[in-house]
Amino acid sequence: MQTPTAAQIRTAIEVLKKFGKHINQNAANLVIELPGTRFGDHCAARVEALNIEQVTRIQTVAAQLEQWRDELQQQRRQCVSHHV
């Protein structure tokens, strides 16, 4: 398997961030549409909890990708300096 380029990793990070925003927006829209009843409040709380969980996972993966990108860039810099 070929190591992705920094640009490919950067693109993946941006996609994840946009996906997180999309999830937040969908959750907010769903909560707004729920009835103002006890059941609606229960569903809204569940939606919010699941939303936080999903977005946290996405942020964790994005942070891992950022760290990997930084490590790859550092390795490439070291490789270039050794060849010069």
SULURGI-V261068 format. One record per pair of residues at least 24 apart in sequence whose ideal C-beta (glycine too) atoms are under 10 Angstrom apart, sorted by the first residue. I is the first residue (numbers start at 1). J is the second residue. Records with the same first field share a line. If there is no record, write none. Layout:
I = J ; J
This chain:
3 = 68 ; 72 ; 75 ; 76
4 = 65 ; 68 ; 69 ; 72
5 = 69 ; 72 ; 76
6 = 68 ; 69 ; 70 ; 72 ; 73 ; 76
7 = 69
8 = 65 ; 69
9 = 65 ; 66 ; 68 ; 69 ; 70 ; 72 ; 73
10 = 65 ; 66 ; 69
12 = 61 ; 62 ; 65 ; 66 ; 68 ; 69
13 = 61 ; 62 ; 63 ; 64 ; 65 ; 66 ; 68 ; 69
14 = 62
15 = 58 ; 62
16 = 57 ; 58 ; 59 ; 60 ; 61 ; 62 ; 63 ; 65
17 = 58 ; 59 ; 62
18 = 58
19 = 54 ; 55 ; 58 ; 62
20 = 51 ; 54 ; 55 ; 56 ; 57 ; 58 ; 59 ; 61 ; 62
21 = 55 ; 58
22 = 58
23 = 50 ; 51 ; 52 ; 54 ; 55 ; 58
24 = 51 ; 52 ; 54 ; 55
26 = 51
27 = 51 ; 52 ; 54 ; 55
